[in-house]
């Protein structure tokens, strides 16, 4: 999940939790509990997303320089292609720069 997707999911979970608490407080039949439970599942699933935790634990410096080169047609710079074998992500950076 992307960083923006994670933020949206947590905002939706927070709004659902607030709605569940308000429904529970307003009614006597426990109608807000399922909404609160759904919010809790969304929050836990988002926070403990396996891909997110794996990216947080991975050591720095896993990027590998490939033999590929590209030309940025806007700036005319030569770009080197860096590859992360853990996530499969590729980055195109000007010659001499390293990914973080």
VONU-405781 format. One line per field, with one value per residue: residue number from 1; residue in one letter; x negated, y, z of N, C-alpha, C in turn. Coordinates in Angstrom, 1 decimal, decimal comma. Example, Ala and Ser with C-alpha at 12.3 -4.5 7.8 and 13.67 -1.06 7.14 Angstrom:
2
nr	(1|2)
rest	(a|s)
nxx	(-13,2|-12,8)
nyy	(-5,7|-2,2)
nzz	(7,8|7,1)
caxx	(-12,3|-13,7)
cayy	(-4,5|-1,1)
cazz	(7,8|7,1)
cxx	(-13,2|-12,9)
cyy	(-3,3|0,0)
czz	(7,8|7,9)
END
This chain:
100
nr	(1|2|3|4|5|6|7|8|9|10|11|12|13|14|15|16|17|18|19|20|21|22|23|24|25|26|27|28|29|30|31|32|33|34|35|36|37|38|39|40|41|42|43|44|45|46|47|48|49|50|51|52|53|54|55|56|57|58|59|60|61|62|63|64|65|66|67|68|69|70|71|72|73|74|75|76|77|78|79|80|81|82|83|84|85|86|87|88|89|90|91|92|93|94|95|96|97|98|99|100)
rest	(x|x|x|x|x|x|x|x|x|x|x|x|x|x|x|x|x|x|x|x|x|x|x|x|x|x|x|x|x|x|x|x|x|x|x|x|x|x|x|x|x|x|x|x|x|x|x|x|x|x|x|x|x|x|x|x|x|x|x|x|x|x|x|x|x|x|x|x|x|x|x|x|x|x|x|x|x|x|x|x|x|x|x|x|x|x|x|x|x|x|x|x|x|x|x|x|x|x|x|x)
nxx	(-0,9|-0,5|-1,9|-0,1|2,3|2,3|2,6|5,2|6,7|6,3|7,5|10,2|10,7|10,5|12,7|14,8|14,6|15,2|17,8|18,9|18,7|20,2|22,7|23,1|23,3|25,6|27,7|29,5|29,3|26,9|25,9|23,7|21,4|20,6|19,7|17,6|16,0|15,3|13,8|11,6|10,5|9,7|7,8|5,9|5,2|4,0|1,9|0,3|-0,4|-2,0|-3,8|-4,5|-5,7|-7,9|-9,3|-10,1|-11,8|-14,0|-17,4|-19,5|-20,9|-20,3|-19,9|-20,7|-22,9|-22,1|-23,0|-21,7|-21,0|-19,4|-18,1|-17,1|-14,7|-13,7|-15,6|-18,0|-19,9|-21,9|-20,5|-20,9|-19,9|-18,5|-17,9|-15,8|-16,0|-14,4|-11,8|-11,3|-11,2|-12,2|-14,5|-15,2|-17,9|-20,0|-23,3|-25,8|-24,4|-23,0|-20,4|-18,4)
nyy	(-1,2|2,2|5,3|7,4|5,9|4,5|6,6|7,6|5,2|5,1|7,5|7,0|4,9|6,2|8,0|6,2|4,9|7,0|7,5|5,1|5,1|7,3|6,5|4,3|5,6|7,1|5,3|2,5|-0,1|-1,1|-0,6|0,8|-0,7|-2,7|-1,0|0,3|-1,9|-2,6|-0,4|-0,7|-3,1|-2,2|-0,3|-1,8|-3,7|-1,9|-0,7|-2,9|-3,9|-6,2|-5,7|-3,1|-3,2|-4,9|-3,2|-1,3|-2,6|-3,4|-3,3|-0,4|0,5|-1,5|-1,1|-1,8|-1,0|-1,1|-2,1|-0,6|2,5|5,6|8,4|11,5|13,2|15,7|17,2|16,3|14,9|12,0|9,1|6,8|3,5|2,2|-0,7|-2,3|-5,3|-6,3|-5,0|-4,7|-2,3|0,3|2,9|5,9|7,8|10,7|10,5|9,5|10,0|8,5|6,3|6,7)
nzz	(0,0|-0,8|0,6|0,6|0,3|2,7|4,6|3,8|4,5|7,2|8,0|7,2|8,9|11,4|11,2|11,0|13,5|15,2|14,4|15,1|17,9|18,5|17,6|19,3|21,7|21,3|21,0|22,3|21,5|20,8|18,2|17,2|17,6|15,6|13,5|14,8|15,3|12,6|12,0|13,7|12,6|10,1|10,8|12,2|10,2|8,4|9,8|10,4|8,0|5,9|3,8|4,4|6,9|6,2|4,5|6,3|8,0|6,4|5,6|5,0|1,9|0,0|-2,6|-6,0|-8,6|-12,0|-15,4|-17,1|-18,9|-19,3|-21,2|-20,1|-21,6|-21,3|-19,7|-20,8|-19,4|-18,5|-17,1|-14,5|-13,8|-10,9|-8,9|-6,6|-5,0|-3,1|-2,9|-5,6|-6,8|-9,0|-9,7|-11,4|-11,7|-11,9|-13,2|-10,9|-8,6|-5,7|-4,5|-1,6)
caxx	(0,0|-1,3|-1,8|1,2|3,3|2,2|3,2|6,6|7,3|6,3|8,5|11,5|10,9|10,8|14,0|15,7|14,5|15,9|19,2|19,4|18,8|21,4|23,9|23,3|23,7|26,9|28,7|29,4|29,3|25,5|25,8|22,4|20,3|20,1|18,9|16,3|15,2|14,8|12,8|10,5|9,9|9,1|6,6|4,9|4,7|3,2|0,7|-0,5|-0,6|-3,2|-4,8|-5,0|-6,7|-9,1|-10,1|-10,6|-12,9|-15,0|-18,6|-19,8|-21,9|-20,0|-19,8|-21,8|-23,0|-22,0|-23,8|-20,8|-21,1|-18,3|-18,3|-15,9|-14,5|-13,5|-16,9|-19,2|-20,8|-21,9|-20,0|-21,2|-18,8|-18,8|-16,9|-15,7|-15,5|-13,4|-10,5|-11,1|-11,1|-13,2|-14,6|-16,0|-18,6|-21,1|-24,6|-26,5|-23,5|-22,6|-19,1|-18,5)
cayy	(0,0|3,5|6,1|8,1|4,9|4,3|7,8|7,5|4,1|5,5|8,6|6,4|4,1|7,1|8,5|5,1|4,7|8,1|7,3|3,9|5,5|8,2|5,6|3,5|6,5|7,6|4,2|1,5|-1,5|-1,5|-0,4|1,3|-1,7|-3,3|0,0|0,5|-3,1|-2,5|0,6|-1,3|-4,0|-1,4|0,3|-2,9|-4,2|-0,9|-0,5|-4,2|-4,4|-7,0|-5,0|-1,8|-3,6|-5,4|-2,1|-0,5|-3,4|-3,7|-2,5|0,6|0,1|-2,7|-0,7|-2,3|-0,3|-2,0|-1,7|0,2|3,9|6,3|9,8|12,3|14,0|17,1|17,9|15,9|14,2|10,6|8,6|5,4|2,7|1,5|-1,7|-2,8|-6,7|-6,7|-4,5|-4,7|-0,9|0,9|4,4|6,5|8,9|11,3|9,8|9,9|10,1|7,2|6,3|6,7)
cazz	(0,0|-0,8|1,8|0,6|0,6|4,2|5,2|3,6|5,2|8,7|8,2|7,1|10,2|12,5|11,1|11,3|14,9|15,8|14,1|15,9|19,3|18,6|17,4|20,5|22,8|21,1|21,0|23,4|21,0|20,4|16,8|16,8|17,8|14,3|12,8|15,6|15,0|11,3|12,0|14,3|11,7|9,1|11,4|12,5|8,9|7,8|10,6|10,4|6,6|5,8|2,9|5,0|7,9|5,6|4,0|7,4|8,6|5,5|5,8|4,0|0,9|-0,7|-4,0|-6,9|-9,9|-13,2|-16,5|-18,0|-18,9|-20,0|-21,4|-19,8|-22,8|-20,9|-19,3|-21,5|-18,5|-18,5|-15,9|-14,2|-13,3|-9,7|-8,6|-5,2|-5,2|-2,1|-3,3|-7,1|-7,2|-9,9|-9,7|-12,4|-11,0|-12,7|-13,0|-9,8|-7,4|-5,1|-3,8|-0,1)
cxx	(-0,9|-1,1|-0,5|2,4|3,4|2,9|4,7|7,3|7,3|7,4|9,9|11,7|11,2|12,2|15,1|15,7|15,3|17,4|19,7|19,6|20,0|22,7|24,2|23,8|25,1|28,0|28,5|29,3|27,9|25,2|24,4|21,2|19,8|19,2|17,6|15,4|14,5|13,7|11,5|9,8|9,2|7,8|5,5|4,3|3,8|1,9|-0,3|-0,6|-1,9|-4,3|-5,3|-6,0|-8,0|-10,0|-10,8|-11,8|-14,1|-16,2|-18,8|-20,9|-21,6|-19,8|-21,0|-21,7|-23,0|-22,9|-23,0|-21,1|-20,0|-18,7|-17,0|-15,8|-14,2|-14,8|-18,1|-20,2|-20,7|-21,5|-20,5|-20,0|-19,2|-17,6|-17,0|-15,2|-14,5|-12,0|-10,2|-11,1|-12,4|-13,3|-15,6|-16,6|-19,7|-22,4|-25,3|-25,7|-23,2|-21,2|-19,3|-18,4)
cyy	(1,2|4,3|6,9|7,1|4,6|5,4|7,8|6,4|4,5|6,6|7,9|5,6|5,0|7,6|7,4|4,8|5,8|7,9|6,1|4,3|6,4|7,4|4,8|4,4|7,0|6,6|3,3|0,0|-1,9|-1,4|0,1|0,4|-2,3|-2,2|0,3|-0,7|-3,1|-1,5|0,1|-2,3|-3,3|-0,8|-0,7|-3,4|-3,2|-0,8|-1,8|-4,8|-5,0|-6,3|-3,8|-2,2|-4,1|-4,2|-1,3|-1,3|-3,6|-2,8|-1,5|0,0|-1,1|-2,4|-1,2|-1,5|-1,3|-1,4|-0,8|1,7|4,5|7,7|10,5|13,3|15,4|17,8|17,5|15,1|12,7|10,1|7,2|4,8|1,9|0,5|-2,2|-4,2|-7,1|-6,3|-4,6|-3,3|-0,5|2,4|4,8|7,8|9,4|10,6|10,3|10,0|8,6|7,3|6,2|5,4)
czz	(0,0|0,4|1,8|0,8|2,1|5,0|5,1|4,4|6,7|9,0|8,2|8,4|11,3|12,4|11,4|12,8|15,6|15,6|14,9|17,4|19,5|18,5|18,7|21,6|22,6|21,2|22,1|22,9|20,5|18,9|16,3|16,9|16,5|13,5|13,5|15,3|13,6|11,3|12,7|13,4|10,6|9,6|11,7|11,2|8,2|8,5|10,5|9,0|6,4|4,9|3,6|6,1|7,3|5,1|5,2|8,1|7,7|5,7|4,7|3,1|0,2|-2,2|-4,8|-8,2|-11,0|-14,3|-17,4|-17,8|-19,7|-20,2|-21,0|-20,9|-22,5|-20,5|-20,1|-20,7|-18,8|-17,2|-15,7|-13,6|-12,0|-9,4|-7,2|-5,3|-4,2|-2,5|-4,8|-7,6|-8,1|-9,7|-10,8|-11,9|-11,9|-12,3|-11,8|-8,5|-7,0|-4,5|-2,3|0,5)
END
